[in-house]
Amino acid sequence: MATLILSALEEEIAACRERLSGRRDGRWREFTLSVGGLGRDRVAVAGTGVGKTMSALATQHWIDELRPERVFFVGTAGGLGADVAVGDVIVAADALQYDLDVRAAGPQPGRGPVTDYRIIQSGRPPVGAAMRYQPAGCLPLKGRGRTV
């Protein structure tokens, strides 16, 4: 499988799913999967569910099952800024852990009891490759991802 496109919500990937030629649909548990052609690539479009745990579980399942060369996650849960338009490609140069609150165990918000990671850096080669990807009508933007 060349490309895997994932999203938490079906509404966020419906347009991708509709563009697949020779589409075959399937399911794994409650998650949908569509496989077909998009241009010259073989593409799978799949759901992950909402939340870190569910998304991580489904993402790992699809990666193990399909063995894609590249993975894209589409949809931002409403996280669009004034300088970002629908269809723009957002490249996370790093990710911010912001929702973890374990102050009762001692650490400050965003820091876990086991690790000091608050900002997690992305690898330079993947970020560079993603920034060079310029589909028609889309603008690649580099920014910070947030874990949810």
Secondary structure as GFF3:
##gff-version 3
##sequence-region A 1 148
A	DSSP	beta_strand	3	7	.	.	.	ID=ss1
A	DSSP	alpha_helix	10	18	.	.	.	ID=ss2
A	DSSP	beta_strand	21	28	.	.	.	ID=ss3
A	DSSP	beta_strand	31	38	.	.	.	ID=ss4
A	DSSP	beta_strand	41	47	.	.	.	ID=ss5
A	DSSP	alpha_helix	52	66	.	.	.	ID=ss6
A	DSSP	beta_strand	70	73	.	.	.	ID=ss7
A	DSSP	beta_strand	89	96	.	.	.	ID=ss8
A	DSSP	three_ten_helix	103	105	.	.	.	ID=ss9
A	DSSP	beta_strand	119	121	.	.	.	ID=ss10
A	DSSP	alpha_helix	124	132	.	.	.	ID=ss11
A	DSSP	beta_strand	140	146	.	.	.	ID=ss12
###
